[in-house]
């Protein structure tokens, strides 16, 4: 039997995305967000939700561009740090020992060491309450060769992403492959 837990922001898995933006002076900044995901396939769009109190929020409003960088498991500490430190206090890139690189198609930095980066242009902004949702049209996807299979498709196991569980506040690695989507149910 299921038990009511009340209205709350609770779903698993929750992605771990590192959002890259430039501030007013062109200084690269990153912030880890968990509220986000693909929200449209044509045009390809990704939504992230950010509190107005964050440094990233102001950067998103001013620059109207961002990257979503997907860290692999080996960068879990850096991704966590990016979510608890503020860009107002100094360079998170420098503190974490990671490298900002300019995105190829939008006015935002990517994280060189992370295997997957999506370059997004803000196309919609919605005030939702505590968070502002930014919908970004995905202009390009950049993937390291090391995470592509022989056909040039993204290999999720090679990315080695991890997820966040809001209820217990822990990160979890992805598990085994279960089967091909859209065929198991036939």
trRosetta pair geometry for C-beta under 8 A, 3 or more apart (Angstrom, degrees):
i j d omega theta_ij theta_ji phi_ij phi_ji
5 8 6.4 -73 126 25 102 124
5 10 6.9 -53 110 55 142 158
9 35 7.3 -41 -168 -94 133 115
9 166 6.5 -95 111 162 87 169
10 166 5.8 -139 -113 77 64 124
10 167 5.9 57 -136 -64 113 98
11 14 6.3 117 82 -73 77 89
11 166 7.8 48 41 19 46 124
12 163 7.3 104 -161 139 77 134
12 165 5.4 14 -111 -120 120 83
12 166 7.6 -145 -74 22 83 80
12 167 7.4 -57 -53 7 119 111
13 163 3.5 -29 -171 -174 123 160
13 164 7.4 112 -175 49 79 44
13 165 7.2 -65 -127 -78 64 72
13 172 7.2 -120 -119 64 113 116
14 34 4.6 34 148 179 120 108
14 35 7.6 -27 -162 -77 115 43
14 163 6.0 128 59 -178 47 94
14 164 4.6 -54 81 72 105 89
14 165 6.9 154 22 -91 103 26
14 166 5.8 62 -9 -30 155 97
15 34 6.5 165 73 -149 54 55
15 36 6.0 -78 65 74 124 89
15 37 6.2 146 1 -81 134 83
15 70 7.9 -64 -172 -116 112 97
15 161 7.8 -25 -144 167 82 135
15 163 6.3 -61 -103 -122 31 81
15 164 7.4 5 95 20 16 94
16 32 6.4 -19 -167 -162 83 111
16 34 6.4 -19 -96 -98 52 78
16 70 7.7 105 87 -143 74 65
16 71 6.5 -57 115 44 115 101
16 79 5.6 55 163 164 125 144
16 161 7.1 175 50 -175 97 94
16 162 5.9 7 19 84 139 77
16 163 6.3 -170 -14 -123 94 29
16 164 5.3 117 -70 -30 92 102
16 171 6.8 18 -60 -125 146 111
17 32 7.0 146 80 -154 45 57
17 33 5.2 -25 70 64 99 85
17 34 7.4 164 23 -91 82 27
17 36 5.2 -44 17 64 148 145
17 48 6.6 -121 89 -106 147 119
17 68 4.8 -33 -163 -158 121 99
17 69 7.1 122 -170 57 65 46
17 70 6.7 -40 -114 -88 65 65
18 30 5.2 8 175 -175 101 118
18 31 7.2 161 -156 78 59 28
18 32 5.3 -33 -98 -93 69 68
18 33 7.9 153 -100 18 22 70
18 68 7.4 128 66 -163 46 47
18 69 4.3 -39 71 68 100 101
18 70 7.6 -178 22 -76 87 18
18 71 5.9 68 -13 -32 126 105
18 79 5.7 -111 -65 -124 115 86
18 82 5.5 30 -129 102 106 163
18 111 6.0 13 102 -15 139 143
18 114 6.6 -163 46 -63 132 163
19 30 6.6 153 76 -154 46 61
19 31 5.2 -21 58 63 98 83
19 32 7.6 161 12 -101 78 16
19 33 5.5 30 -17 1 120 117
19 48 5.9 109 -84 -174 137 171
19 50 7.4 -86 51 -76 166 128
19 56 6.0 78 95 -157 123 144
19 66 5.3 -11 -169 -179 97 129
19 67 7.0 154 -157 76 46 52
19 68 6.0 -20 -99 -100 68 63
19 69 7.6 -172 -76 18 18 82
20 28 6.7 -17 -163 -164 100 97
20 29 7.2 151 -152 83 53 48
20 30 5.2 -25 -95 -97 67 83
20 66 6.2 148 71 -166 54 69
20 67 4.0 -1 48 50 112 103
20 68 7.9 -148 16 -64 81 20
20 69 6.0 63 -24 -18 111 117
20 100 7.2 148 -146 -133 126 97
20 103 7.4 153 93 -45 131 112
20 108 5.1 121 108 162 91 101
20 109 4.5 -118 176 80 126 69
20 110 5.6 -160 26 -93 165 31
20 111 6.5 -165 -66 -33 129 79
20 117 7.7 -8 14 -144 135 116
21 28 7.8 152 86 -152 34 53
21 29 5.4 -23 69 66 79 97
21 30 7.8 153 22 -89 65 36
21 31 7.7 -5 15 10 107 104
21 56 5.5 131 22 -143 138 77
21 59 3.6 114 135 128 137 135
21 60 5.9 -85 -104 -62 149 65
21 63 6.0 159 -163 46 96 142
21 65 7.4 144 -125 90 77 65
21 66 5.2 -34 -77 -108 88 88
21 67 8.0 -167 -60 22 47 71
21 108 5.4 -48 -111 -130 41 102
21 109 7.5 -24 58 29 8 82
22 26 5.2 -14 -174 -140 127 40
22 27 6.6 137 -157 61 71 33
22 28 5.9 -43 -99 -93 70 50
22 29 7.0 136 -117 16 20 86
22 59 6.3 170 78 -157 35 116
22 63 5.7 123 58 -88 88 156
22 107 6.3 -78 23 153 128 84
22 108 6.1 -145 -11 -114 85 47
22 109 6.3 110 -65 -16 82 94
23 26 7.2 -62 66 11 63 14
23 27 4.9 -8 37 54 110 90
23 29 5.7 72 -40 -17 96 128
23 55 7.1 -38 -95 171 115 105
23 58 7.6 32 -134 99 82 106
23 59 5.3 -75 -95 -94 53 109
23 62 8.0 50 -162 61 41 144
23 87 6.7 -179 -57 140 126 133
24 58 7.9 -43 -39 138 100 113
24 59 7.8 -126 -36 -103 60 70
24 62 6.2 -57 -85 157 79 169
27 87 7.7 155 110 -180 114 113
27 91 7.0 -117 -180 -92 114 93
28 91 7.6 51 73 -139 79 99
28 93 6.0 34 96 -24 114 143
28 100 3.7 103 107 -144 170 164
28 109 3.7 18 -130 -7 120 160
29 55 6.2 -114 -175 119 157 121
29 56 6.4 -158 119 -88 123 76
29 59 6.1 -158 54 -53 132 164
29 87 3.8 14 -136 -117 124 154
29 91 8.0 -126 -96 -130 64 57
29 92 6.6 78 -149 21 61 113
29 109 7.7 129 33 39 37 123
30 69 7.4 -38 -135 33 124 132
30 82 4.9 -46 115 -146 105 128
30 87 7.6 143 38 -74 39 117
30 92 5.4 -121 51 84 90 135
30 93 6.8 104 3 -62 115 82
30 100 7.8 -159 -38 -92 109 102
30 109 7.5 -87 -62 86 90 111
30 111 6.5 46 -96 -66 150 113
31 50 7.2 73 103 -125 146 120
31 54 6.3 69 -131 178 160 138
31 55 7.3 172 -64 64 129 89
31 56 4.1 -81 4 -45 147 145
31 82 5.9 178 -130 159 21 92
31 83 6.7 86 -174 -101 63 51
31 87 7.2 -77 -60 -24 96 114
32 79 5.2 101 -99 178 134 73
32 80 7.0 -32 5 -102 168 19
32 82 4.4 112 -29 92 94 99
32 83 3.3 -59 59 -61 116 98
33 36 5.5 74 115 -19 117 125
33 48 5.1 74 100 -162 161 112
33 49 7.1 160 -170 62 129 53
33 50 6.3 -71 -100 -83 134 83
33 83 7.6 167 -59 -109 31 102
34 164 4.8 -71 -117 58 130 146
34 166 6.9 149 130 -71 153 101
35 48 6.7 104 94 -165 73 55
35 49 3.9 -49 113 51 128 108
35 50 7.9 -167 65 -56 112 41
35 131 6.4 -38 89 -145 161 166
36 46 6.6 35 178 168 105 95
36 47 6.0 -165 -140 98 68 57
36 48 4.0 -8 -98 -104 123 67
36 49 6.6 -163 -67 11 71 69
36 68 7.1 -172 151 -124 152 135
37 46 6.9 -128 134 -150 19 79
37 47 6.6 -7 58 55 54 83
38 41 7.3 41 169 -75 121 68
38 44 7.5 -52 -142 -163 104 81
38 45 7.2 115 -160 85 60 52
38 46 5.6 -48 -98 -101 48 74
38 47 8.0 76 178 15 7 76
39 45 5.2 -54 66 102 88 102
39 46 6.5 126 10 -133 87 21
39 47 4.3 46 -25 -12 141 112
39 135 6.1 -87 65 -126 144 105
40 43 6.6 43 115 70 121 50
40 44 6.8 171 97 -142 76 21
40 45 3.9 32 45 35 105 111
40 135 7.8 49 4 -166 118 123
41 44 6.1 -8 -156 -97 36 66
43 137 5.2 8 115 -142 131 111
43 138 7.6 -172 148 43 90 72
44 137 7.0 99 80 -165 58 64
44 138 4.2 -49 111 46 108 117
45 120 7.9 88 -145 -137 58 113
45 123 6.9 -85 -118 42 123 131
45 135 5.4 13 177 -180 127 98
45 136 6.4 160 -155 82 74 40
45 137 5.3 -45 -96 -101 85 50
45 138 6.4 -162 -94 -8 25 83
46 68 5.9 -82 121 -6 156 154
46 118 6.1 73 -1 119 154 152
46 120 6.0 -96 51 -91 107 142
46 135 7.5 162 83 -154 33 56
46 136 5.4 -19 63 63 82 94
46 138 5.8 73 -8 -59 103 104
47 133 5.5 1 -173 -174 114 106
47 134 6.9 159 -152 81 61 44
47 135 4.8 -28 -96 -98 87 71
47 136 7.5 163 -91 17 35 70
48 66 7.3 -82 31 97 143 154
48 68 6.9 -180 -57 -91 130 116
48 133 7.3 165 85 -150 34 59
48 134 5.4 -12 61 58 83 95
48 136 7.3 11 8 0 99 113
49 128 6.7 -37 -135 30 125 144
49 131 4.0 42 170 159 108 140
49 132 6.8 167 -152 78 66 34
49 133 4.7 -32 -94 -94 86 71
49 134 7.5 168 -91 15 34 69
50 54 5.6 -94 176 47 103 138
50 56 5.5 -110 -155 97 148 113
50 57 4.9 -175 122 -80 119 85
50 60 6.6 134 46 3 152 152
50 131 6.3 128 59 -154 19 89
50 132 5.9 -29 65 59 74 86
50 134 6.7 4 13 -2 110 114
51 54 5.2 105 71 -16 83 101
51 57 6.6 -89 96 -52 43 136
51 130 6.0 -32 -113 156 94 83
51 131 5.7 -65 -78 -100 54 66
51 132 7.6 115 -133 11 13 80
52 57 5.1 165 -135 168 35 166
52 132 5.9 86 -69 -19 81 116
53 57 7.2 86 46 15 23 144
54 57 4.7 114 65 -11 84 98
54 58 7.8 -152 100 2 58 79
54 86 7.6 -155 -147 -125 68 91
55 58 6.3 -58 -166 35 40 107
55 59 6.6 37 143 -17 69 109
55 86 5.6 122 -16 -170 125 86
55 87 4.1 -151 102 54 156 102
55 88 5.0 -161 -81 -40 129 85
56 59 5.4 -59 -150 39 38 114
56 60 6.1 40 154 -23 72 104
56 87 7.1 109 -55 9 70 133
57 60 5.8 -55 -149 34 29 111
57 61 6.5 27 154 -17 64 106
57 132 6.3 100 -137 39 110 130
58 61 5.7 -55 -147 36 32 111
58 62 6.2 22 158 -12 66 111
59 62 6.0 -63 -145 42 28 105
59 63 5.7 -7 172 10 69 118
59 66 7.9 101 116 -89 105 98
59 87 7.9 5 -33 76 138 157
60 63 6.7 -66 -122 52 19 88
60 64 7.3 76 177 -88 53 27
60 66 6.0 -12 -107 -53 93 125
60 122 6.5 115 -177 -71 88 142
60 132 7.9 169 89 99 139 127
60 134 5.4 -84 -180 -85 141 158
61 64 7.7 4 -178 -64 18 66
61 125 7.6 66 -105 -117 76 157
63 66 7.7 115 92 -59 117 67
63 107 5.2 -141 -172 103 108 116
63 108 6.7 125 133 -74 141 85
64 107 7.8 51 67 53 70 117
64 121 6.7 23 140 -167 88 70
64 122 4.3 -116 -162 42 67 116
65 103 7.6 -150 158 51 122 146
65 106 4.0 180 -161 172 126 110
65 107 4.4 119 47 55 150 75
65 108 4.6 -149 125 -31 97 108
65 119 7.9 -6 -172 -176 102 78
65 120 6.7 161 -157 92 58 58
65 121 5.5 -25 -104 -111 83 56
65 122 6.4 -113 -65 -7 34 87
65 136 7.7 94 -141 -132 42 120
66 106 7.4 -36 33 126 21 143
66 108 4.9 145 -125 -115 24 161
66 120 5.3 -14 68 67 74 106
66 122 7.2 66 3 -55 96 93
66 134 7.1 73 11 120 141 146
66 136 6.0 -106 52 -82 97 154
67 103 5.3 -177 -69 -75 121 129
67 106 7.1 167 -64 70 78 122
67 108 4.8 -180 -18 116 85 123
67 109 6.7 -102 16 93 131 35
67 110 4.6 -123 170 -90 171 75
67 111 7.8 -175 105 -3 133 71
67 117 5.1 -9 -177 -170 122 105
67 118 6.5 152 -162 74 64 48
67 119 5.5 -26 -105 -100 86 56
67 120 6.8 157 -101 18 30 83
68 117 7.1 154 78 -156 46 53
68 118 4.4 -5 53 52 97 105
68 120 6.5 45 -10 -11 97 127
68 136 7.7 170 -26 62 111 144
69 110 5.8 137 -82 -159 115 74
69 111 4.3 84 -166 24 166 109
69 114 4.3 92 174 77 108 155
69 116 7.0 146 -157 88 50 58
69 117 4.9 -13 -101 -103 76 84
69 118 7.9 -155 -68 23 36 66
70 114 6.1 154 71 170 41 118
70 115 6.9 -51 84 66 91 78
70 116 4.1 -5 44 70 113 111
70 117 7.5 -153 14 -73 73 39
70 159 6.2 -1 117 -176 126 127
70 161 5.4 -43 174 -101 112 119
71 75 4.0 -114 -166 82 119 120
71 76 7.0 159 121 -76 131 41
71 78 6.9 -176 -127 77 150 103
71 79 4.5 -135 27 -63 157 127
71 111 7.5 -21 -81 91 87 152
71 114 4.9 -77 -93 -118 57 111
71 161 7.3 109 79 -126 49 70
71 162 7.6 -32 92 30 91 94
72 75 5.9 84 60 16 63 98
72 114 7.0 170 -3 -141 75 64
72 115 5.7 56 -40 0 112 118
72 159 5.9 -157 -91 165 92 50
72 160 4.1 51 -155 74 100 101
72 161 6.5 -81 -110 -78 47 42
72 162 7.9 87 -178 -12 32 89
73 76 5.8 -8 -166 -40 49 108
73 160 4.6 -80 3 149 99 109
73 161 7.5 136 -47 -170 72 7
73 162 5.2 102 -97 -44 75 115
73 173 5.4 16 -102 -108 133 108
74 160 7.3 46 -8 103 84 140
75 78 4.6 -46 -172 43 87 116
75 79 5.7 92 126 -26 89 97
75 98 7.8 61 -139 -88 127 134
75 113 6.6 138 -83 118 141 116
75 114 6.5 -93 45 -91 164 83
76 79 5.7 -56 -145 39 31 111
76 80 6.3 33 156 -20 65 106
76 162 5.9 7 -96 35 109 156
76 171 5.6 167 -151 102 123 164
77 80 5.8 -56 -149 36 29 111
77 81 6.3 33 152 -20 64 107
78 81 5.5 -53 -148 36 32 115
78 82 6.4 36 152 -23 65 103
78 96 4.5 89 -136 -163 100 127
78 97 7.8 -105 -101 54 123 80
78 98 6.0 90 -160 -37 148 132
79 82 5.7 -50 -150 31 32 114
79 83 7.0 27 152 -15 61 106
80 83 5.9 -64 -160 36 34 109
80 84 6.6 9 155 -5 69 112
80 171 7.4 -100 -71 -35 111 137
81 84 6.2 -73 -144 44 32 97
81 85 5.7 10 170 -5 74 117
81 92 7.0 159 127 -159 99 102
81 95 7.2 -152 160 114 137 115
81 96 5.7 162 87 -90 142 109
82 85 6.8 -54 -119 44 23 97
82 92 5.6 92 -113 169 74 144
82 96 7.0 -8 -60 -58 89 152
85 89 6.6 -110 -177 56 89 124
85 92 5.4 151 91 -105 129 104
85 95 6.8 -150 -169 79 174 158
86 89 5.0 89 75 0 90 102
87 90 7.7 -125 -158 69 38 27
87 91 7.7 23 -141 -112 75 32
87 92 6.0 -65 -90 -16 75 109
90 94 7.1 -81 153 58 100 121
90 95 6.6 97 108 -43 113 118
91 94 3.8 66 95 10 120 109
91 95 6.4 168 97 -10 66 84
92 95 5.6 -56 -144 42 35 112
92 96 5.9 22 160 -9 69 114
93 96 6.2 -70 -145 46 22 100
93 98 5.4 -102 -148 76 70 79
93 99 6.8 82 -170 -111 116 12
93 100 4.9 -59 -102 -31 158 100
93 111 7.9 -164 -111 -115 98 85
94 97 7.6 28 -179 -70 29 36
98 111 5.7 -7 158 -155 133 101
98 112 7.0 174 177 45 82 84
98 113 5.2 -106 -139 19 98 128
99 111 7.2 113 70 -163 56 54
99 112 3.9 -20 83 27 110 130
99 113 6.3 113 31 -26 91 92
100 109 4.0 -12 -166 -176 108 143
100 110 7.3 133 -157 65 58 37
100 111 7.0 -43 -102 -99 51 49
100 112 7.3 177 -127 -18 2 94
101 109 6.5 130 61 -160 31 82
101 110 5.3 -32 67 63 87 88
101 111 7.7 105 21 -149 87 5
101 112 4.7 94 -19 -71 121 95
102 109 6.2 -60 -97 -107 38 65
102 110 7.6 27 124 15 11 85
103 106 4.9 -11 98 56 142 76
103 107 7.6 -75 52 -20 112 5
103 108 5.1 26 0 71 133 74
103 109 6.7 -164 -24 -121 82 13
103 110 5.2 108 -80 -31 77 102
103 117 7.1 -149 -109 144 95 132
103 119 4.4 138 -170 -116 132 117
103 140 7.6 153 179 61 102 116
103 142 7.7 -156 -139 -10 76 138
104 119 6.7 -100 49 -59 73 164
104 140 6.1 -46 69 71 109 161
104 142 7.0 130 6 -70 118 128
105 119 4.9 113 56 123 101 149
105 139 4.4 -153 120 120 138 128
105 140 4.6 127 8 0 142 124
106 119 4.6 169 12 178 113 99
106 120 6.4 -17 -35 65 172 28
106 121 5.5 -157 -110 -70 121 76
106 139 5.7 141 -47 35 106 142
106 140 8.0 -162 -11 28 95 98
108 119 7.0 167 59 -141 112 78
108 120 7.7 -3 27 54 153 68
110 114 7.5 -127 169 56 88 107
110 117 4.1 19 -143 -140 128 160
110 119 7.4 -60 -66 -79 117 89
110 142 6.6 -9 -133 57 170 142
111 114 4.2 54 89 6 114 113
111 117 6.9 172 40 -85 68 118
114 117 6.5 105 90 -62 108 89
115 143 6.5 23 157 -155 78 69
115 144 4.5 -82 -143 21 75 118
115 146 6.6 -97 -127 75 117 101
115 147 4.5 96 170 -29 132 144
115 158 7.3 -164 180 126 162 86
115 159 5.2 -161 83 -126 136 70
115 160 8.0 91 12 35 146 83
116 141 7.3 -15 -164 -173 87 95
116 142 7.4 155 -155 87 40 59
116 143 5.2 1 -107 -108 76 81
116 144 7.5 -91 -59 9 53 82
116 147 6.5 -85 -57 90 96 160
116 154 7.1 48 -104 -134 130 127
116 159 5.6 -4 -19 -126 127 123
117 141 7.4 162 87 -158 49 50
117 142 4.5 -6 61 59 97 105
117 143 7.9 -168 28 -71 61 45
118 136 8.0 127 126 104 109 127
118 138 5.2 -53 -173 -129 111 108
118 140 7.7 174 -155 91 48 46
118 141 5.3 -18 -106 -107 72 76
118 142 7.8 -165 -76 24 27 71
119 138 7.0 99 67 -159 52 60
119 139 5.0 -62 103 61 98 96
119 140 4.5 13 41 55 122 85
119 141 7.4 -150 15 -74 78 30
119 142 6.9 63 -26 -11 105 104
120 136 2.8 47 168 152 129 135
120 137 6.3 149 -152 66 74 36
120 138 5.6 -39 -93 -93 82 50
120 139 6.6 164 -106 3 24 86
121 136 6.1 140 58 -158 27 82
121 137 5.2 -20 58 54 88 93
121 139 5.5 68 -12 -42 103 122
122 125 6.5 21 178 -57 122 95
122 134 5.4 -59 -121 -167 107 104
122 135 7.1 101 -153 73 61 49
122 136 5.5 -47 -87 -96 46 77
123 135 5.5 -62 64 102 85 96
123 136 6.7 126 7 -130 85 26
123 137 4.8 65 -28 -26 133 101
124 133 7.9 -6 112 110 93 93
124 134 7.6 153 85 -159 56 39
124 135 4.0 10 56 44 100 120
125 132 6.2 -3 -170 176 94 110
125 133 7.2 159 -156 83 43 56
125 134 5.8 -8 -106 -105 76 66
125 135 7.6 -142 -66 21 35 76
126 132 7.1 160 80 -163 43 62
126 133 4.6 -8 59 56 96 104
126 135 7.6 45 -1 -16 102 104
127 132 5.6 -31 -104 -109 57 81
128 131 5.2 -11 60 76 115 81
128 132 6.8 165 13 -107 86 25
128 133 5.5 66 -29 -17 126 103
138 141 6.5 15 174 -57 122 89
143 147 5.4 -110 -179 75 104 110
143 148 5.8 114 117 -59 125 100
143 154 5.8 -130 -118 -99 160 94
144 147 5.2 78 67 10 87 98
144 148 7.6 -156 98 -12 48 91
145 148 5.7 -64 -152 29 41 114
146 158 6.3 -169 139 173 71 123
147 154 6.2 2 136 -148 99 71
147 155 5.6 -153 -178 52 58 85
147 158 4.2 173 -126 109 62 114
147 159 4.8 65 -145 -70 135 69
148 152 5.4 -10 -178 -143 127 38
148 153 6.6 138 -155 64 75 26
148 154 6.5 -50 -103 -94 63 38
148 155 6.4 144 -137 -3 11 96
148 158 7.7 -93 -2 75 22 154
149 152 7.2 -59 68 11 64 15
149 153 5.2 -11 38 59 108 82
149 154 7.8 15 -3 89 88 9
149 155 4.8 119 -52 -62 88 110
149 158 7.9 179 -63 -5 69 139
154 159 6.9 15 -179 -41 101 125
155 158 3.9 54 93 11 112 115
155 159 6.9 170 90 -16 59 80
156 159 5.6 -50 -150 31 37 113
156 161 7.0 -61 -165 16 82 106
156 174 7.1 -64 151 99 111 166
157 160 6.9 27 172 -71 40 64
157 174 7.9 -128 -103 90 57 124
157 177 7.2 -52 -60 -52 121 108
160 173 7.4 -27 -174 -148 79 104
160 174 7.6 -160 -153 36 40 105
161 174 6.2 49 73 -17 75 124
162 171 5.0 43 145 174 130 108
162 172 6.2 171 -166 83 90 34
162 173 5.1 -52 -107 -96 95 50
162 174 6.9 -141 -104 -19 42 74
163 171 6.9 157 81 -156 35 65
163 172 5.4 -22 63 62 86 88
163 174 6.9 88 -11 -68 104 78
164 170 7.7 170 -150 93 56 33
164 171 5.7 -37 -96 -100 61 68
164 172 7.8 161 -94 18 14 78
165 168 5.2 9 109 43 119 91
165 169 7.2 -56 86 2 76 14
165 170 5.4 0 47 60 109 75
165 171 7.6 179 10 -96 80 19
165 172 6.1 52 -26 -10 112 117
166 169 7.1 21 -162 -74 30 52
178 184 7.5 2 126 -84 97 157
179 183 7.2 -128 153 78 102 96
179 184 4.5 97 110 -79 136 120
180 183 4.4 13 96 39 108 126
180 184 6.5 165 68 -39 58 84
181 184 7.1 -38 -114 7 27 105
182 185 7.5 -48 -139 33 24 104
183 186 5.8 -41 -162 5 46 118
